[in-house]
Amino acid sequence: MTDHTVDLDKHRGMAAQKATDLRRALAEVEANTRELREREADLEHRMMTVPAASWPEAAVKARHLLNLYAANLPTEDTRHRALVTALLDDFARLSGES
């Protein structure tokens, strides 16, 4: 028995190392995606259950909904994409954001 740890990655061939790196990266992306979905679900639950106390708070909810809508628009639907962009710009302008 030895007190030294063995780095198995150093003993793999280049192809096996690349495959291992890809598996690790994919697992990390999947974990991050899962965490993001959970955080988004929590946010949306709070948005549904807590009424807005002001117009800026209502605009935050509307921005989120518009971004979800825009993400599902077909690429060729430039008219609706431009409308969403114009409305988001209006929200930013009217709320004093730069």
KAQUIGI-V215078 format. One line per field, one symbol per residue. phi: phi as a letter, one per 30 degrees, with the letter a starting at -180 (. if undefined). psi: psi as a letter, one per 40 degrees, with the letter a starting at -180 (. if undefined). A space follows every 10 residues. Layout:
BEGIN
phi: ???
psi: ???
END
This chain:
BEGIN
phi: .bdddcdded ccdddddddd dddddddddd dddddddddd ddedddddcc ddcadedddd ddeddddddd dcddeddddd dddddddddd edddcidc
psi: iiehihhddd eiiddddddd dddddddddd dddddddddd ddddddddeh iheidddddd dddddddddd deiidegddd dddddddddd ddddeei.
END
